[in-house]
Amino acid sequence: MNRSLTIEVPGKPIAKKRPRFYRRGNYAGTYSDQVTEAGRFILEVKSQIQNIEGLPIPAGVPVDLVCMFYFPIPASLSKKRLIELNMMHTKKPDADNCLKFVKDCLNGIVWHDDAQVACVKAMKVLADKPMTKITVRWSET
């Protein structure tokens, strides 16, 4: 039996950032300045999937992932230019960095590990209502 799940996280899509490095004397360390963004994202996801049985998807079950990243339309963009772009978002952040953020946040919540994601489709578009829409499909045995 095939199952699917759709999650909509309101707000501007978030991209995975690189770790930051610091040095204190001879000691070098790393930190992530993205903890609060990931926390907000995870809370929203958990609130939408709290009553769904079978999650996280067990290890070894292949997952199809479709992500739509809806970015706000810049005020500086003319209607003519908007039509030329065909509503596609062509600026930073990159789609793959947005996808990395989503996959990392859903680890242990929707699936056991993001290595289960066998098929991926991601798209960045301009929209009046910014959000991240995630569709997950998997087969239940």
N, C-alpha and C positions, 0 to 999 in steps of 0.2 A: 504494500500500500504506500503510495506517495503522499508525503505531507509537505506543507509549506507554511511559512510564517512571514508576516510582513510587519515591520516596525518603522514608525515615523518619529524621528527625533527633531523637534523644532529648533530653529536657530541656524546661524551660518555654519556650514560644514567645516569640520576641523581636520587639519592635516597632521600627520605624525611628524614631530620635530626631531632633529638630531640631538643626541645627548650633549650636554655642556660639560666642559672640563675646567677644573681649577687646580691651582698649585698653592700649597702652603709649606714653604720651606722645601724640604726634600720629598714631601708627600704630594702625590697627584691623585685627584679623585674625579668622579663623574657624578652628575645629577641630572634629573629631568625636571624641567620647569613646566611640565604639562600635567601634573598630578591633579589639579583642580578641574581642568577641562575633561580629563578622562573620568573623574568621579561623577561629574554632572551627567555626562553621556551614559555611563553605566547605570546610574540611578533611574534615568528616563527609560532605558531598555528594560531594567528589572521591573519597573512599574507596569510595563505593557505585557510582560510575559509571565507574571507571577502565578497565574492559574493554568498554565499550559503543561500538560503531562509529557513526559519523555524528554525533558530538557535537563541538563545538557545532552545533546546528541552523543550517544556512546562512541568511544574511540573505534576507528576502523570503518565507520559508516561515511561514505563519500557525500560531500555537501556541494550544492550549486549555490553561488552567491551572486545576487544582482544588486548593485548599489547605484542609486540616483542621487547625485549631489546637486541640490538646488541653491544656487548662489544669488544674493540680492542683485537687482539691476542697478548699476551705478547711475547716479543722478546726472553725471556728465555725458552719458551715452545718449546720442540723438536717436530718434525713432528710425531714421534712415539707416544709421549704423547698426542698430539693433536688428533690423530686417536683414541687412547684409550678413550679420553673424549667424542668422538663423537660430537665434536664442541659445547658441552654444557659448559656454564660458571658456575663454582661451587664455586667461591669465593664471598667475600662481594662486593657489597651490596646485601642484600636479595631482592628477587623478590617482596615481599609484600611492602617493603619500596619504591622501584621504582614505584610500582603501586599506593601507597598513594600519591606520588609526582604528578603523572600524574592526578589522580582524583582531587586533590586539585587545580591544575592549570587550569583544564577544567571547574571548577565550574563557572557558570554564563556566560561562553563563548560558550561551546558546549551543556551543559545541565543546567537546573535550579539549581539542587543540586545533589551531588554525591550519595545521598540516592536512586536516581532513578536507579542506576546501579544494575541490578538484576542478571546478569550472567557475570562472569569474567574468562578470560583465560590469563595467563601471562607466558612468556617463556624467559629465558636468554640464549643467544648463543654467541659464538665467531665468529667474522666476520672481514673481511678486512676493511670494511667501518662502523665505529661505528655510531649508530643512535637509535632512538626510533620510532617504527612504531605502530601507534594507529589506530585501526579499531573500529568504533562505528556503531551499528545497532539498529534501532528502527522502530516501526510501526506508520504510520501516519493515523489518523482517518479522 
